[in-house]
Amino acid sequence: MSSIKNVIVVGANGNIGSIVTQHLLSANFNVSILTRENSTSTTPPNAQVFQTDYSEASLASAFKGQDAVVSTVGVLGKPTQTKLIDAAIASGVKRFIPSDFAYKSNDMSDIERVIPLVYQRLTPNKTILDYLEAKAAQHPNFTWTAIGGGPLFDWTLKTGFLGTSIPNHTSTILDSGNESYATVTIPQLARAVVSTLSAPEKTANKYLTVTSFSTTQNEILAAAEKVTGQKFAVKRVGAQEWHREGLEQFGKGDFRGLGKLWGYFFWRDGEGLVKDVGDDNGMLGLPREDLESVIREVAGL
């Protein structure tokens, strides 16, 4: 496969997309950005911008001459990626990276068994993977790579999504807090995208898993207090209580309930399931990140 140089990012203004775009530019790819018509979002001055109404004509215009499409669209936009994939194939794009970046979208059997409500929310990821596999089989010059990891460590600490909030200096610890889990930062995902496109032969038509490090809730709390110099307000809860609260909240459409269901999946004593990710760090040349350094960056210190 010839080298990949021209890359267009879809969803470049989101939490993941903005960091991915920065890393691609720093790696000297020719970067373009696809935005919806009439978008007023700020874009990097050294990236070309294409606006689209998601019609075949507008997507064809944006994808002409592109070697790769990197999708970082949000949850609601994931089902629309079939349009992007079809347009990419029609325009001769060599590689498509879907908006996945989740935990094991290629095998969600554990999620389906333990937290079925979350499984239902994640099924578009698997649908897109199946679609990509089918299209790559039909079109030999078209390839894909999906990148999965654990929970987005830096984002969860900024938002408090999984119970620990750096800005608020608060932490809710599930069970003993000693269950280890693998996690990944957004910059690490961005590095994975760059490495994937820099080595198109060995990353073609694969689901890759990456991580930053493994840690526990108690280790995060101790590191956060050390780095910030602040004593956190700590609440400790049982796994079943969190699960029950999560079901109630998520059933009412409260997004915070999703974080509690994920916490139940990660941290039940003796039953944590997020351990076997990061298999492809070595192939992609990704560094192991430092827990305290990441927390320091999240805290803006």
C-alpha positions in Angstrom: 0.0 0.0 0.0 1.3 3.5 -0.9 1.9 6.0 1.9 -0.9 8.1 3.4 -0.4 11.8 3.4 -3.7 13.6 2.9 -6.1 13.1 5.8 -9.6 14.5 6.4 -11.0 14.6 9.9 -14.7 14.4 10.6 -15.8 15.8 13.9 -12.6 17.8 14.4 -14.0 20.1 17.0 -15.0 17.5 19.5 -13.1 16.3 22.6 -11.3 13.6 20.6 -11.3 15.2 17.2 -9.5 18.4 18.2 -6.6 16.5 19.8 -6.4 14.0 16.9 -6.3 17.0 14.4 -3.4 18.6 16.4 -1.4 15.4 16.4 -1.9 14.8 12.7 -0.8 18.4 11.9 2.3 18.0 14.2 3.1 14.8 12.3 3.1 16.8 9.0 0.1 15.2 7.4 -1.9 17.4 5.0 -5.0 17.8 7.1 -8.5 18.8 6.1 -11.6 19.1 8.2 -15.1 18.2 7.3 -17.8 20.3 9.0 -21.5 20.7 8.6 -22.9 23.6 6.5 -22.9 26.9 8.3 -20.7 25.7 11.1 -19.1 28.5 13.1 -16.6 26.4 14.9 -13.0 27.6 15.0 -10.6 25.4 13.0 -6.7 25.4 12.8 -5.4 27.9 10.3 -3.2 25.3 8.6 -6.1 22.9 7.9 -8.4 23.1 4.8 -12.1 23.2 5.7 -14.9 21.5 3.7 -18.5 22.0 4.5 -21.1 19.3 3.9 -24.8 18.7 4.0 -23.9 15.0 3.8 -25.1 14.7 0.2 -23.1 12.5 -2.1 -21.9 15.5 -4.1 -20.6 17.4 -1.1 -18.9 14.4 0.4 -17.3 13.5 -3.0 -16.0 17.0 -3.2 -14.5 16.8 0.3 -13.0 13.3 -0.1 -11.5 13.8 -3.6 -7.7 13.4 -3.3 -7.8 12.2 0.3 -5.8 9.2 1.3 -7.6 8.6 4.7 -10.8 9.6 6.5 -10.6 9.8 10.3 -14.1 10.0 11.9 -14.4 11.3 15.5 -18.1 12.0 15.4 -20.1 11.8 18.6 -22.5 9.1 19.7 -25.5 10.5 17.8 -23.5 10.7 14.6 -22.1 7.2 14.6 -24.9 5.6 12.5 -24.3 8.2 9.8 -20.8 6.9 9.2 -22.1 4.4 6.6 -22.6 7.5 4.3 -19.0 8.5 5.0 -17.7 5.1 4.2 -19.6 4.8 1.0 -18.4 8.2 -0.1 -14.8 7.3 0.8 -14.9 4.2 -1.3 -16.4 6.1 -4.2 -13.7 8.7 -4.0 -10.8 6.2 -3.8 -9.9 6.8 -0.2 -7.4 4.1 1.0 -8.1 4.0 4.8 -11.1 4.8 7.0 -10.8 5.1 10.8 -14.3 5.0 12.4 -15.3 6.8 15.5 -14.9 4.0 18.0 -12.2 4.6 20.7 -14.3 2.4 23.1 -13.8 -0.8 25.0 -13.7 -3.9 22.8 -16.4 -3.0 20.3 -15.4 -6.1 18.4 -16.5 -8.3 21.2 -19.1 -6.8 23.6 -20.2 -10.0 25.2 -19.1 -9.0 28.7 -20.9 -5.6 28.4 -24.0 -7.3 27.1 -24.0 -9.7 30.0 -23.2 -7.2 32.8 -24.7 -3.9 31.7 -27.2 -4.5 28.9 -28.4 -0.9 28.8 -24.9 0.3 27.9 -24.6 -2.5 25.4 -27.6 -1.2 23.6 -26.0 2.3 23.4 -22.8 0.9 22.0 -24.3 -1.4 19.3 -23.7 1.3 16.5 -19.9 0.7 17.0 -20.2 -3.0 16.1 -22.6 -2.2 13.3 -20.0 0.1 11.7 -17.2 -2.5 12.2 -19.3 -5.1 10.4 -20.1 -2.6 7.6 -16.4 -1.8 7.2 -15.4 -5.5 7.0 -18.0 -6.1 4.3 -17.0 -3.1 2.2 -13.3 -3.9 2.5 -14.0 -7.4 1.2 -15.9 -6.0 -1.7 -13.3 -3.3 -2.5 -9.7 -4.5 -2.2 -8.2 -1.0 -2.5 -10.2 0.2 0.5 -9.0 -0.6 4.1 -10.0 0.3 7.6 -8.6 0.4 11.1 -10.6 0.7 14.3 -8.9 1.8 17.5 -10.3 0.7 20.9 -9.2 1.4 24.4 -10.5 1.7 27.9 -12.4 4.7 29.4 -11.1 8.1 28.5 -9.0 8.8 31.6 -8.4 12.5 31.2 -11.9 13.3 30.1 -13.5 11.4 33.0 -11.4 13.3 35.6 -12.3 16.6 34.1 -16.0 15.8 34.0 -16.3 13.6 37.1 -18.1 11.0 34.9 -16.7 8.0 36.8 -16.9 9.5 40.3 -13.6 11.4 40.7 -13.6 15.1 39.7 -10.3 17.0 39.6 -11.9 20.5 39.4 -14.3 19.8 42.3 -11.8 17.8 44.5 -14.3 15.1 45.1 -14.2 11.3 44.7 -16.7 8.5 45.0 -14.9 5.1 45.5 -16.7 1.9 44.5 -16.3 -1.1 46.8 -12.7 -1.3 48.1 -11.3 0.9 45.4 -8.5 -1.6 44.8 -9.8 -3.2 41.5 -7.3 -2.6 38.7 -8.5 -1.4 35.3 -6.9 -0.4 32.0 -7.5 3.1 30.8 -6.4 5.5 28.0 -6.0 9.2 27.5 -7.2 11.2 24.5 -3.6 12.1 23.5 -2.7 8.5 23.5 -5.6 7.7 21.1 -4.4 10.5 18.9 -0.9 9.1 18.9 -2.5 5.7 17.9 -4.2 7.4 14.9 -0.9 8.9 13.8 0.9 5.6 14.1 -1.8 3.7 12.3 -1.7 6.1 9.3 2.1 6.1 9.3 2.2 2.3 9.0 -0.7 1.5 6.7 0.4 -2.0 5.7 0.6 -3.5 9.1 -2.6 -1.8 10.4 -4.9 -2.5 7.5 -8.3 -4.1 8.3 -7.6 -4.6 12.0 -9.3 -3.7 15.3 -6.4 -2.4 17.5 -6.5 -1.9 21.2 -4.4 0.6 23.1 -4.0 1.8 26.6 -2.1 4.4 28.7 -1.7 2.5 32.0 -3.6 0.4 34.5 -4.5 1.8 37.9 -7.1 1.7 40.7 -9.5 4.2 42.1 -7.5 4.5 45.3 -4.3 5.1 43.3 -6.0 7.8 41.3 -7.3 9.5 44.5 -3.9 9.4 46.1 -2.2 10.8 43.0 -4.8 13.5 42.6 -4.4 14.7 46.2 -0.6 14.7 45.9 -0.5 16.6 42.6 -3.1 19.2 43.5 -2.1 19.5 47.2 -5.8 19.3 48.0 -7.6 16.9 50.3 -10.6 15.4 48.3 -14.0 14.9 49.8 -14.4 11.1 49.5 -17.6 9.0 49.5 -17.4 5.2 49.5 -20.3 3.1 48.0 -21.1 -0.5 47.4 -21.2 -1.9 43.8 -24.8 -2.9 44.0 -25.9 0.6 45.2 -24.1 2.2 42.4 -25.6 -0.2 39.9 -29.1 0.5 41.2 -28.6 4.2 41.1 -27.1 4.0 37.6 -30.1 2.1 36.3 -32.5 4.6 37.8 -30.7 7.6 36.4 -30.0 6.2 33.0 -33.6 5.0 32.7 -34.7 8.6 33.2 -32.3 9.9 30.5 -29.8 11.2 33.0 -26.3 10.8 31.4 -24.7 10.5 34.9 -26.3 7.1 35.3 -24.1 5.8 32.4 -21.0 6.6 34.4 -22.3 4.6 37.4 -23.0 1.6 35.2 -19.5 1.8 33.7 -18.1 2.0 37.2 -20.0 -1.1 38.2 -18.5 -2.9 35.2 -14.9 -1.7 36.0 -14.6 -1.9 39.7 -16.7 -4.5 41.4 -14.3 -6.2 43.8 -12.9 -9.4 42.2 -14.9 -8.9 39.0 -13.2 -6.0 37.2 -13.3 -6.8 33.5 -11.2 -4.1 31.8 -7.8 -5.6 32.0 -7.0 -7.1 28.6 -6.6 -3.9 26.4 -3.5 -2.3 25.0 -2.4 -5.3 23.0 -1.2 -3.1 20.2 0.8 -0.5 22.1 4.0 -2.2 21.1 3.2 -2.4 17.4 2.2 1.2 17.3 5.2 2.4 19.3 3.0 4.0 22.0 4.6 5.0 25.3 3.3 4.0 28.7 2.0 7.3 30.3 2.6 8.4 33.8 -0.4 8.7 36.1 0.7 11.8 38.0 1.8 13.6 34.9 -1.6 13.1 33.3 -3.4 14.3 36.4 -1.2 17.3 36.6 -2.1 18.2 33.0 -5.8 17.7 33.7 -5.5 20.0 36.7 -3.7 22.6 34.6 -0.6 22.6 36.8 
